[in-house]
Every structure is written in C-alpha cells, then in structure tokens.
Amino acid sequence: MTTAHSPAAPPLSAPLLSATGLNVTFPGRRGAPPARAVDGVDLDIGAGEIVALVGESGCGKTTLARALLGLVPPTEGQVTFAGEPLAYRSRALKAYRKRVQLVLQDPSGSLNPRHTVYDAVAEGLRIHGYPGDEREAVAEALSRAGLRPPERFFLRYPHELSGGQRQRVVIAGALVLKPELIVADEPVASLDASVRGEILALLLSLRDELGLSALVVTHDLGLAWNIADRVAVMYLGRIVEMGPVEQVLTAPQHPYTRALLSVLPESGEEPVVLTGEPPDPSHIPGGCRFHARCQVLASGEAERAGVAERCRTAALPILTGVDTAQVACHWAGV
C-alpha cells in the first residue's frame, strides 16, 4: 500500500475535539438489559487532522459520531470542543453545530428533491441568521466543493445531478457555515468507484487549504488508508486499536484489525472470515470483547502464548486519544 495524501498531522497537543470516558446506553426492549452502544471511548481530533473511525456495521461508530455532534447526549463522559465542554442546551448546540457539521452517507436522502441546489446550500445560512451576502456565500461554498462555475448549479434540482455532484452539494451545505470540523458518515459508500477518489481528494484539499478537521466514519480500511492521518478501529462499542494510519495499517496488532485488512485486495493476505455476528451490545462478554470471534484464540495461538484465559476473562484498558499506536489486546503484547 502507498498513501495518497500528505504527511500526517503533528502530534496532538491541544485537541480541537475530545471525548473522554464516553458512554451511550439505550434502554433495553421488553425487559432486556440496556444496550451499551458506546462503552467507554476516549478520542481526540486535532486541528487540521483527519481521523478515520473504522469498524463493522453495528459496532457503535455512528452512535459515537452522533454523540460527538451533540445529536445523542452521552449517558456518561464528556465531549469538549476547543477546550470548552459541550452543553446540551438548544442555544449552545445551535452555536456548536455551526462549527461542527455533518456530511451524511446518502446524498439523495440528504437533499430535499423540491429544493434547488441554491436553497439546499443556503439553508444553514438562513437557520443561523447569516448577516452577509447569501448569494456570495453559497457561490463560494459550491466552488470550494468543486462545482464550478457555481452559478450554473444554483437552479438545478437533485435529480438533475450525478451522484458525485449531489455529494458535493451536501459538502457545500456543510462548508457554507465555515465549520472547523466535519463529521462524514460513510461519505463515499453510495458512489461509483470512479467518483469515490474525487470526493476523497476534495476532503483532503479542504484539510490542506482550509485547515479543516474531519472525522470520517467508515467500514472500509482502504478508504482510511487513503485519507486519514490517524485511524481508530472500533468493535462492540469500544476502540480496540488506534494510532497513525501508516503504523496501524502496515503493522496491525489487534486480530480484529488484521481481519478487516485481510479482505482488501491489495493486502496480499488470505482473507480472515470472522465467525458469527458481533455480540449484542446488551450482552457484552467479559474479558476481551472480541474473544468469541478471535481467530488467534480459535487457532490455539493464544493458548500457546499463555494468554487464552486472560482473553476470556480479563478486562482491557480504555485506549486514550493520543497520537502513538495503541492496542487493547492481551495477545498483541506477548
């Protein structure tokens, strides 16, 4: 593998956004135990840094992203932005969401089919009572998103655009408020392969030109390799491996990360087939939460290393949001 972006951001000193001890628990249905969708997460995102949050569907990454956006209040823990704790009052959240914007996975579902491109991008300005020249701000955002000349798109409707153009309109709608950070949830999952690279290149150029930070939520480690400075691998509500993208993806330590990487065509590895589905977040197993699906444990390798019993019974520490590679795995440290 070779990286397709500029060198990683320098080590974090004062994170732009930080989550500490974050938990999000949903009530159980019909007397079932509560579901711990996010179960003790520490994560930092620095200014001008792109962090990829990676994991299977159902691992909690979208719930974590929503908690960082203030859309889901955490059950425990704290989110801070620019050193200030996030307050969950409506006025405070409105101001926060001007600085932290969401880019959704499906541009077709994100855009109102009855609204023109101009109105879609101007919506945020109108919500926040933008005092400047609205037309100029919309044109600048569309241009930044790669839709040029912007005036040519003002009166067009979503159905008149390609998938890549619709995603650029969604990105322009986020950029128009001049945020400091965007949270992109599977930003290219619904796009053709030929367009995916263009959108990823756009996100990188926004980082380089505007100093924009981003949390990119994805199930695709290949995408993380091409766009991120750091990667956090999430499993069953908790980050199990985290660090600089080159370090984590060229020398993965956690068996789960290795399994996710093995299915990439360019990995050259025999694909690791994980058995079964991730456990129910209302019944998180003791010990390492991955042990029931772990190929290292199943093969007897953990037994030979003398850590099999710990894998099944001993809790692992929460990884903190620093820039060095870390792993929550009994076997990896042997």
Buried (B, 14 or more C-beta within 10 A) or exposed (E): BEBEBEEBBEEBEEBBBBBBEBBBBBEEEEEEEEBBBBBBBBBBBBBBBBBBBBBBEBBBBBBBBBBBBBEBEBBEBEBBBBEEEBEEEEEBBEEBBBBBBBBBBBBBEBBEEEBBBBBBBBBBBEEBEBEEEBEEBBBBBBBBBBBEEBBEBBEBBBEEBEBBBBBBBBBBBBBBBBBBBBBBBBBBBBBEEEBBEBBBBBBBEBBEEBEBBBBBBBBBBBBBBBBBBBBBBBBBBBBBBBBBBBBBBEEBBBBBBBBBBBBBEEBEEEEBEBEEEBBBBBEBBEBBBBBBBBBBBEEEBBEEBEBBEBBBEEEBEBBBBBBEBBBBBBBBEE
